[in-house]
């Protein structure tokens, strides 16, 4: 996980999927990049622009059958919550995640 961008500008400068929530919630909105690595060493695909609002969970999911070397369908559902600290540019990230595996799915 890597926090890489902070946005607090006009809604028109945001990507369309984030505009409605930004209009309702406001800013700032932070963006992180996240990749999961399983115990077996397999890496998920990387979500490059996962939006985060302070103190609010953002539900997300990633992982497809074609991204895993053994061809087993895995879907990782996660909810990150970004928290500010007393130090400038220092944050705490709370991350809840669930791994869903389906070996019987044919694509």
C-alpha positions as CSV (number, residue, x, y, z in Angstrom):
1,X,0.0,0.0,0.0
2,X,1.3,3.5,-0.9
3,X,-0.5,6.8,-0.3
4,X,0.5,8.9,-3.2
5,X,-1.9,11.8,-4.0
6,X,-4.0,14.4,-2.2
7,X,-6.8,16.3,-4.0
8,X,-8.7,19.3,-2.7
9,X,-9.7,21.2,-5.8
10,X,-12.7,21.7,-8.0
11,X,-14.9,18.7,-8.6
12,X,-14.4,19.1,-12.4
13,X,-10.8,18.1,-12.0
14,X,-11.7,14.7,-10.5
15,X,-12.3,11.5,-12.5
16,X,-16.0,11.0,-13.1
17,X,-16.5,8.0,-10.7
18,X,-15.4,10.2,-7.7
19,X,-17.3,13.4,-8.5
20,X,-20.6,12.6,-6.9
21,X,-19.1,11.5,-3.6
22,X,-16.7,14.5,-3.6
23,X,-19.7,16.8,-4.2
24,X,-21.5,15.3,-1.2
25,X,-18.6,14.6,1.2
26,X,-16.1,17.3,0.1
27,X,-12.4,17.1,0.4
28,X,-9.6,16.4,0.8
29,X,-9.6,13.1,-1.0
30,X,-6.4,11.0,-0.9
31,X,-5.5,8.3,-3.4
32,X,-3.5,5.1,-2.6
33,X,-2.0,2.3,-4.6
34,X,-2.6,-1.2,-3.2
35,X,-1.4,-4.7,-4.0
36,X,-2.0,-7.8,-1.9
37,X,0.5,-10.6,-1.6
38,X,-0.8,-14.0,-0.6
39,X,1.0,-16.5,1.7
40,X,1.8,-18.5,-1.4
41,X,3.6,-15.5,-2.8
42,X,1.0,-14.7,-5.5
43,X,0.5,-11.0,-6.1
44,X,-2.9,-9.5,-6.8
45,X,-3.4,-6.9,-9.6
46,X,-2.7,-3.4,-8.3
47,X,-5.4,-0.8,-7.8
48,X,-3.6,2.4,-8.7
49,X,-6.1,5.1,-7.7
50,X,-8.1,3.9,-4.7
51,X,-9.8,7.0,-3.2
52,X,-9.8,7.6,0.6
53,X,-11.6,10.2,2.6
54,X,-10.5,10.8,6.1
55,X,-12.3,8.7,8.8
56,X,-14.6,7.1,6.2
57,X,-14.3,3.5,4.9
58,X,-14.3,3.0,1.2
59,X,-15.4,-0.5,0.1
60,X,-13.4,-1.9,-2.8
61,X,-12.5,-5.3,-4.4
62,X,-9.8,-6.6,-6.7
63,X,-8.6,-9.9,-8.2
64,X,-9.6,-11.9,-11.2
65,X,-9.0,-15.4,-12.3
66,X,-6.5,-14.3,-15.0
67,X,-4.3,-12.5,-12.5
68,X,-3.4,-15.6,-10.4
69,X,-0.7,-17.9,-11.8
70,X,-2.6,-21.1,-10.7
71,X,-5.8,-19.9,-12.5
72,X,-8.0,-20.1,-9.3
73,X,-10.5,-17.3,-8.9
74,X,-9.7,-15.1,-5.9
75,X,-11.5,-11.9,-5.0
76,X,-10.1,-9.7,-2.3
77,X,-12.7,-7.4,-0.7
78,X,-11.2,-4.6,1.4
79,X,-12.2,-1.5,3.3
80,X,-9.4,1.0,4.0
81,X,-10.0,3.8,6.5
82,X,-7.5,6.7,6.6
83,X,-6.9,8.5,9.9
84,X,-5.0,11.7,10.5
85,X,-2.4,12.0,13.3
86,X,-1.0,14.9,15.2
87,X,2.0,15.0,12.8
88,X,1.8,16.7,9.4
89,X,1.7,14.2,6.5
90,X,1.6,11.2,8.9
91,X,-1.5,9.0,8.7
92,X,-2.8,5.7,10.1
93,X,-4.4,3.3,7.7
94,X,-6.9,0.8,9.1
95,X,-7.4,-2.0,6.6
96,X,-10.0,-4.8,6.8
97,X,-9.9,-7.4,4.1
98,X,-11.6,-10.7,3.1
99,X,-10.3,-13.3,0.6
100,X,-13.0,-15.1,-1.4
101,X,-11.7,-18.2,-3.3
102,X,-13.7,-20.2,-5.9
103,X,-11.9,-23.2,-7.5
104,X,-15.0,-24.4,-9.4
105,X,-15.6,-21.3,-11.5
106,X,-15.1,-21.7,-15.3
107,X,-14.4,-18.6,-17.3
